[in-house]
Amino acid sequence: MSKRNSINVLFLVSILFIIRLTMFPESLLGIGEGKGGINLVPFFTIRDLLFHHSFGNFILNNIGNIILFLPFGFFLPMRCGKINKLSKSLLVGMAFSVFIEIVQLFMPNRWTDIDDVLLNTLGTGIGYSLFKVLNQIEIYMKEG
């Protein structure tokens, strides 16, 4: 398999993994249980999980949302050459996350949450930044 094909497959897998965990999570991690709803107040869910739930739930939701989008942000600039700035990657990650949250509006037992968008966008940015750092290291190693 060529490098280009490998990148395409890994990028697609990252997208499918996000869709699997956000749209069909019932069998995984206990996500999607209970009544759904909408939160449009930034940091409300993050604070609520921190102060009114177990630390495990806080980590699962918040760190999980960041890690979930990290591979997407990492493979995004490899797959889409025009995504060559952090701001562009953040915009794409945010748009993808907003799309998921809008779809979840129409799904039973799912939450639409602005905090998910913030955390997913952060994950995309971290993934993109990791790609850039590793790319710079690779360039440095080839030159040295």
C-alpha positions in Angstrom: 0.0 0.0 0.0 1.4 3.4 -0.9 2.0 6.1 1.6 -0.8 8.2 0.2 -3.3 5.3 0.4 -2.2 4.6 4.0 -2.8 8.2 4.9 -6.3 8.1 3.3 -7.2 4.9 5.2 -5.9 6.3 8.5 -7.8 9.5 8.0 -11.0 7.6 7.1 -10.6 5.3 10.1 -10.2 8.4 12.4 -13.5 9.8 11.0 -15.3 6.5 11.3 -14.1 6.0 14.9 -15.5 9.5 15.8 -18.8 8.7 14.1 -19.0 5.3 15.9 -18.3 6.8 19.3 -20.5 9.9 18.9 -23.5 8.5 17.0 -23.7 4.9 18.1 -22.1 4.8 21.6 -24.6 2.8 23.5 -22.5 -0.4 23.7 -19.3 1.5 24.4 -18.3 3.1 27.7 -21.8 3.6 28.9 -22.2 6.7 26.8 -25.6 7.6 25.5 -27.5 6.3 28.5 -30.2 8.3 30.1 -32.2 11.3 28.9 -30.6 13.6 26.3 -30.7 17.3 26.1 -29.0 20.5 25.0 -26.3 22.6 26.6 -25.4 25.9 25.0 -23.6 27.4 28.0 -19.8 27.1 27.5 -17.9 25.2 30.2 -21.2 24.2 32.0 -20.8 20.5 31.5 -17.0 20.6 32.1 -17.7 22.3 35.5 -20.6 20.1 36.3 -18.5 16.9 35.7 -15.6 18.4 37.7 -17.6 19.3 40.8 -20.6 17.0 40.8 -19.4 13.7 39.4 -16.6 11.3 39.8 -13.2 12.1 38.6 -13.4 9.1 36.2 -16.5 10.6 34.5 -14.7 14.0 34.2 -11.7 12.3 32.6 -13.8 10.1 30.3 -15.9 12.9 29.0 -13.4 15.8 28.8 -10.1 14.0 28.0 -12.0 11.5 25.9 -13.5 14.3 23.7 -10.0 15.7 23.2 -8.3 12.4 22.4 -11.2 11.4 20.1 -10.4 14.2 17.7 -6.6 14.1 18.1 -6.0 11.6 15.2 -8.4 13.5 13.0 -6.3 16.7 13.5 -3.1 14.7 13.0 -4.1 13.2 9.7 -6.0 16.2 8.4 -3.0 18.2 7.0 -1.6 15.0 5.5 -4.8 14.3 3.7 -5.7 17.9 2.8 -2.6 19.9 1.8 -4.5 23.2 2.0 -4.9 22.7 5.7 -1.5 24.2 6.4 -2.3 26.5 9.4 -3.5 25.8 12.9 -6.5 28.1 12.3 -7.6 26.2 9.3 -7.4 22.9 11.2 -9.3 24.3 14.1 -12.1 25.5 11.7 -12.4 22.1 10.1 -12.4 20.3 13.4 -15.0 22.7 14.8 -17.2 22.3 11.7 -17.0 18.5 11.9 -17.9 18.7 15.7 -20.8 21.1 15.1 -22.1 18.8 12.4 -22.1 15.8 14.9 -23.8 17.9 17.6 -26.5 19.0 15.2 -27.2 15.4 14.1 -27.3 14.4 17.8 -30.2 16.9 18.3 -32.4 14.5 16.4 -31.2 11.3 18.2 -32.9 9.9 21.3 -30.8 9.9 24.5 -28.0 12.0 23.0 -26.7 15.3 24.3 -25.9 18.3 22.1 -23.2 20.2 24.0 -21.1 23.2 23.2 -18.5 21.9 25.5 -18.1 18.9 23.2 -17.4 21.2 20.3 -14.8 23.1 22.4 -13.1 19.9 23.5 -13.2 18.3 20.0 -11.8 21.5 18.5 -9.0 21.4 21.0 -8.3 17.8 20.2 -8.1 18.7 16.5 -5.6 21.5 17.3 -3.4 19.3 19.4 -3.4 16.6 16.7 -2.5 19.2 14.1 0.3 20.7 16.3 1.7 17.2 17.0 1.8 16.6 13.2 3.7 19.9 12.7 6.2 19.2 15.5 6.9 15.7 14.1 7.1 17.0 10.6 9.7 19.6 11.7 11.7 16.9 13.5 11.7 14.8 10.4 12.9 17.7 8.3 15.6 18.4 10.9 16.7 14.8 10.9 17.0 14.7 7.1 19.1 17.9 7.0 21.4 16.8 9.9 
